[in-house]
Amino acid sequence: MTSVRIAKIRVENFRALKDVCVELDEKVTVFVGENNTGKTSLIEALTIAFDHRVAAKDDLHVGAEGATASRCVIDVRIEPTEAEFSDAATDLFAQAIQVKETPPFVTLRYVGEPSGADTRLSGRRRFVQGWADTAAEATNLKELQSPVYRSDMREALLVSVLDARRDVVEQLRQRGSFLNALVAELSLKPELRTEVEEALSRLGQGVLDGSPVLGDLRKELESVSQSLSRTSSGVSIAPLPTSADDLGRALDILVQAPGGSPLSVHRQGMGTRSLTALVVFRAFVAARLRRSPTPLMALSVFEEPEAHLHPQAQRGVLEILGGVQGQKILSTHSPYVASVAEPWTYRTFTRDCANVRVRAFARTRGGKDAFDAGALADIRRFCLERNGEIFFARTVILVEGDTEGAVLPVFADAHWKGRCDSLGVSIVRVDGAGKAGYLARVLEDLGIAWFCLLDGDTGWDSGVRGLSNALGRPMDEKSREIVRLKVGTDGVDLEEYLLRSGYEAAFAPALKALDGPSAIDDYRSRLNGQKLKRGGIRDYETAGWEKRLLLDYARAEKGRLGRLLANEVLRLNGEGGLGLLPPAVQDLFARVDAALLPRQGP
């Protein structure tokens, strides 16, 4: 059982990270973000801080002007998993413990600087007094002369990284792999070791004596022995391992599908090989903790654990990783993996031109829970279960209903010419503006720009009030993030907005494509004079009945009609008379474009 954990890591002038401080969750922290935003840099910094990797000159940060930093600094804040440090941790860290703080902590610092022509950085590790989240404040922290970072500390503070290139077949071949490290010492009892090695010797001799091929090879090797008579006393063949410990290096892994025969992992696909590597890594961490004389901490890092796996297997990865002891970091590009984590475990990495920022979900505000149980349930439902991709987005558009959820993606595809996904724009449907507020809070915490297309009809006031309450600030139709659907001074829903904004000609073709050439006539004859759900009686006879019928029909079939209606609108636009897109949609997309601009730097 581990007794300490990493609470924070601050990285200064290391690779893409100019000055970044990241707080880690007690159990699982999920790194998300685009490529080249510093996720791997932070992981590498952790391994260097604990002396599991040597830093090189190429690791120094290069600024926008091309200047290379003179040194890099990595600070790690270590805290107890309980209220106080254990006796073993107190003995290990001694004077480095900040006893006046709650909780107490230790700060380990690595400083790397160039040294002559050596391509590696000259590094030193010291404990320092205090903690700071920024480089400006950290310069004032005093280095402690004792204790020094020793080998027993390195053995007690275990950091293991399984990168995205994992392949259990490669681990079987490579002597320095996790698998070979795991089975290098089989820990056999002395009497069993003797029995196994005697059996290996007998079997090996039997193979040698019974194989004419090996017999011929042995004769040929005798000439080598004669040529090397002065430097060698003989050359022989060992068809099987002669030492029990060498059996681990001859290990194979067999996988059996239901109803099939066991097959070597060498003959399996990359998905099976990758998943097996995860399981082997889990066993490696457990064995390493057992073998360490004083295991105080275990941090395991998994880069892209979803690699080579289908979506259902990606969701199941966390179940495998959940069995890994100690703290865990998952660096992922998969919404399926991300969707099974809690929202407060996310750390989003974003790059604004040359600067990398890392943001986190605010679980508490002012010492209180930021969200009640109902709000958290909505966040899990809309963010995680349905729309895990938003955590990888640059900008998110929140919409209220079925029509918007179907129409907006078609319009977005036309506006951005099929590049909506590559630009990082996600469109998320929620159940009303009040629900949108909870998502907006999460997105703001994570530094993801958001905009909301809202109906301007009877639900507008309550919806915006709910949005304001969720965000903790007043919102209205003048807010940068909100586009309200209006025709003149009338607030309307999307169906009425399109009908009254010059797109009436798109409705009939869309409805006929949906339900057949006679759909509109059938709807009129069947429902004229019937009650409306909104109140009133349907009137499809007096002046203006055509528009009333189209609007009622469209509202009734909004879930089915949306994409057809959007495509008809685009067809009308293509014929030239109404502009590129409806004005409110143009306004919305223009705001999204403005939000994307700062992220399009070098």
Secondary structure, DSSP 8 states (H G I E B T S, - for coil): ---EEEEEEEEEEETTEEEEEEE--SSEEEEEE-TTSSHHHHHHHHHHHTTSS--BGGGB-B-TTS-B-S-EEEEEEEEESSSS--HHHHHHHGGGSBTTSSS-BEEEEEEEEE-TT-SBEEEEEEEEES--SSHHHHTT-EEEEEEE--HHHHHHEEEEEE-TT--HHHHHH-TTSHHHHHHS-----HHHHHHHHHHHHHHHHHHHHH-HHHHHHHHHHHHHHHHTTTT-S-----SS-SSGGGGGGG---EE--TTS--EEGGGS-HHHHHHHHHHHHHHHHHHHHHHSSS--EEEEEEE-TTTT--HHHHHHHHHHHTTS-SEEEEE---HHHHTTS-GGGEEEEEEETTEEEEEE--SEETTEESS-HHHHHHHIIIIIITTGGGGG-SEEEEE-SHHHHHHHHHHHHHHTTT-HHHHTEEEEE-SSHHHHHHHHHHHHHTT-EEEEEE--STTHHHHHHHHHHHHTS---TTSTTEEE-EETTEE--HHHHHHHTT-GGGHHHHHHHHH-TTHHHHHHHHHTT-B-TTSSB---SSTTHHHHHHHHHHHHTHHHHHHHHHHHHHHHHHTTSS-SS-HHHHHHHHHHHHHHGGGG--
